[in-house]
Amino acid sequence: MNKQTLIEAHTRIKPFIHKTPVLSSRLINEMVGANIVFKCENFQKMGAFKMRGAANAILSLTKEQRQRGVVTHSSGNFAQAVSLAAQKLNVKAYIVMPKNAPQVKKNGVETYQGEIIECESTPQAREATANKIKEEKGASFLHPSNQDEVIYGNATAAIEFLDDYPKLDVILTPVGGGGLIAGTALAAHYFSNNCKVIGGEPMEADDAYRSLISGKIETNKSFHTVADGLRTHLGDRNFPIIQKHVEKIIRVEEHEIINAMQLIWERMKIIIEPSCAVPFAAVLKNKEEFKNKNVGIILSGGNVDVKNLPF
């Protein structure tokens, strides 16, 4: 993997994604005492950064592999991303989703003609169901976060960000499965002058924070967080990248996530989902650390159930 790999991924997916806008808020800047810019992946096709990794993964398959279809397991955003990318490329998509996944995300998958197969809401059940389909149909498995092609696709959001704002001191992303922060860290490594990458993570699902301390992949016992997109753990492909290139991970409480989410809705007039608010919550919690810095935050997605808001 080198800089050229990321450039090729970006070139490959450009016809299938939006170059998302970057927004800022004078009020938020004053509140934190920093110059904050938000890369709005909530305006990405299907409403989240996941479109980048999904498109790159499917485009990296051979013609024969595409004919047999693709399978993934996801609670929502990657499910929609794979469905849409597959639909655009005329590839059959089998989507394994937990029974309790938000209805809005199931609706999204169906809109993009993905075939939903429901399972219990545990990582074990997801993997077993996806493996069964892989064997039965010969479909290629796409991992939401722990696959090189997905990580490289995800990196393109930060490549665009740094292209528009080369003087960023730090970029923050949420941490769930680790695919976004790993891609962002690679982009910062190859395309910036010493821009640091920091993750934001819920206290209730802080496996990445603990993994960086222990030096091995930790898992979560509970997933009681409003940030439904972050109820997952790191993998063996993204963890070494995170270990090498991520500065640190800041943990935030549930009320801090909800407050940060509400602030962006109210002040910036844009829709973001709870997972997306986590890195901004980390900045609000640690204002001193970010004071007078050029801070980039990747707003990862905006697929929220508006009938079930946490505030």
Long-range contacts (C-beta under 8 A, 24 or more apart in sequence): 1-148, 1-152, 1-186, 2-190, 3-190, 3-191, 5-152, 6-152, 6-155, 6-156, 6-159, 6-186, 6-187, 6-190, 6-191, 9-56, 9-149, 9-152, 9-153, 9-155, 9-156, 10-155, 10-156, 10-159, 12-55, 12-56, 12-59, 12-60, 13-52, 13-55, 13-56, 13-59, 13-153, 13-156, 16-45, 16-51, 16-55, 16-59, 16-85, 16-88, 17-44, 17-45, 17-51, 17-52, 17-55, 17-156, 18-43, 18-44, 18-45, 19-160, 20-44, 20-157, 20-160, 22-161, 22-164, 22-165, 23-268, 23-270, 25-267, 25-268, 27-267, 28-263, 28-267, 28-268, 31-284, 32-283, 32-284, 32-287, 32-290, 32-291, 32-295, 33-287, 33-290, 33-291, 33-292, 34-283, 34-287, 34-290, 34-291, 34-292, 34-293, 34-294, 34-295, 35-293, 35-294, 35-295, 36-283, 36-290, 36-295, 36-296, 36-297, 37-165, 37-168, 37-294, 37-295, 37-296, 37-297, 38-264, 38-268, 38-280, 38-296, 38-297, 38-298, 38-299, 39-157, 39-158, 39-160, 39-161, 39-296, 39-297, 39-298, 39-299, 40-270, 40-299, 41-157, 41-298, 41-299, 41-300, 41-301, 42-270, 42-271, 42-272, 42-273, 42-276, 42-299, 42-300, 42-301, 42-302, 43-302, 44-301, 45-84, 46-77, 46-80, 46-81, 46-83, 46-84, 46-108, 46-112, 46-303, 47-77, 47-80, 47-108, 47-301, 47-302, 47-303, 48-77, 48-80, 48-81, 48-300, 48-301, 48-302, 48-303, 49-154, 49-157, 49-180, 49-298, 49-300, 49-301, 50-77, 50-78, 50-80, 50-81, 50-144, 50-154, 50-301, 51-81, 51-84, 51-85, 52-153, 52-154, 52-156, 52-157, 53-78, 53-81, 53-144, 53-145, 53-147, 53-149, 53-150, 53-151, 53-152, 53-153, 53-154, 53-179, 53-183, 54-78, 54-81, 54-82, 54-84, 54-85, 54-142, 54-150, 54-153, 55-81, 55-85, 55-153, 56-149, 56-150, 56-152, 56-153, 56-156, 57-85, 57-142, 57-147, 57-149, 57-150, 57-153, 58-82, 58-85, 58-86, 58-89, 58-91, 58-142, 59-89, 60-149, 61-140, 65-140, 66-90, 66-91, 67-91, 68-92, 68-137, 68-138, 68-139, 68-140, 69-93, 69-94, 69-137, 69-138, 69-139, 69-140, 70-94, 70-139, 70-140, 70-141, 70-142, 71-95, 71-96, 71-130, 71-133, 71-134, 71-137, 71-139, 71-140, 71-141, 71-142, 72-96, 72-130, 72-141, 72-142, 72-143, 72-144, 73-97, 73-119, 73-126, 73-127, 73-129, 73-130, 73-144, 74-144, 75-101, 75-102, 75-105, 75-228, 75-229, 75-231, 75-232, 76-101, 76-102, 76-105, 76-108, 76-228, 76-229, 76-303, 77-105, 77-229, 77-301, 77-303, 78-142, 78-144, 78-145, 79-105, 79-108, 79-109, 79-114, 79-116, 80-105, 80-108, 80-109, 80-112, 80-114, 80-303, 82-114, 82-142, 83-108, 83-109, 83-111, 83-112, 83-113, 83-114, 84-112, 86-112, 86-114, 87-112, 87-113, 87-114, 92-139, 94-133, 94-137, 94-139, 96-126, 96-129, 96-130, 96-133, 98-122, 98-125, 98-126, 102-228, 102-303, 102-305, 102-308, 103-305, 104-303, 104-304, 104-305, 104-306, 105-303, 108-303, 123-232, 123-233, 143-235, 143-237, 144-177, 144-179, 144-232, 145-176, 145-177, 145-178, 145-179, 145-180, 145-182, 145-232, 145-234, 145-235, 145-238, 146-177, 146-178, 146-179, 146-234, 146-235, 146-236, 146-237, 146-238, 147-179, 147-237, 148-237, 150-179, 151-179, 151-182, 151-183, 151-186, 151-237, 151-238, 151-241, 152-183, 152-186, 153-183, 154-179, 154-180, 154-182, 154-183, 154-184, 155-183, 155-184, 155-186, 155-187, 156-183, 156-187, 157-183, 157-184, 157-187, 157-298, 158-183, 158-184, 158-187, 158-188, 158-191, 158-296, 158-298, 159-187, 159-191, 161-187, 161-296, 161-298, 162-187, 162-188, 162-191, 162-192, 162-195, 163-191, 165-294, 165-296, 166-192, 166-193, 167-294, 168-192, 168-195, 168-294, 168-295, 168-296, 169-195, 169-196, 169-293, 169-294, 169-295, 170-195, 170-196, 170-197, 170-198, 170-247, 170-290, 170-293, 170-294, 170-295, 170-296, 171-195, 171-196, 171-197, 171-198, 171-295, 171-296, 171-297, 171-298, 172-197, 172-198, 172-199, 172-200, 172-279, 172-280, 172-282, 172-283, 172-295, 172-296, 172-297, 172-298, 173-197, 173-199, 173-200, 173-279, 173-297, 173-298, 173-300, 174-199, 174-200, 174-201, 174-227, 174-229, 174-230, 174-275, 174-276, 174-278, 174-279, 174-298, 174-300, 175-199, 175-200, 175-201, 175-208, 175-230, 175-249, 175-278, 176-205, 176-227, 176-229, 176-230, 176-231, 176-232, 176-275, 177-232, 177-233, 177-234, 177-235, 177-238, 178-208, 178-233, 178-234, 178-235, 178-238, 178-239, 178-242, 179-238, 180-298, 180-300, 181-208, 181-238, 181-242, 181-246, 182-237, 182-238, 182-241, 182-242, 182-245, 184-298, 185-241, 185-242, 185-244, 185-245, 185-246, 186-241, 186-245, 188-245, 189-245, 195-296, 196-247, 197-245, 197-246, 197-247, 198-246, 198-247, 198-248, 198-249, 198-250, 198-279, 198-282, 199-242, 199-246, 199-248, 199-249, 199-250, 199-279, 200-249, 200-250, 200-251, 200-252, 200-278, 200-279, 200-280, 200-281, 200-282, 201-230, 201-249, 201-250, 201-251, 201-252, 201-278, 202-226, 202-227, 202-230, 202-251, 202-252, 202-253, 202-254, 202-257, 202-278, 203-251, 203-252, 203-253, 203-254, 204-254, 205-230, 205-231, 206-249, 206-251, 207-233, 207-234, 208-233, 208-234, 208-242, 208-249, 209-249, 209-251, 211-239, 211-242, 212-242, 212-243, 212-246, 212-248, 212-249, 215-243, 225-254, 225-257, 225-274, 226-254, 226-257, 226-258, 226-274, 226-310, 227-257, 227-274, 227-275, 227-277, 227-278, 228-273, 228-274, 228-275, 229-273, 229-274, 229-275, 229-276, 229-300, 229-301, 230-275, 230-278, 250-282, 250-285, 250-286, 251-282, 252-278, 252-281, 252-282, 252-285, 256-281, 256-284, 256-285, 257-281, 258-310, 258-311, 259-284, 260-284, 261-310, 261-311, 262-311, 264-299, 270-299, 270-302, 271-302, 271-304, 271-306, 272-299, 272-301, 272-302, 272-304, 273-300, 273-301, 273-302, 273-303, 273-304, 274-304, 274-310, 275-300, 275-301, 276-300, 276-301, 276-302
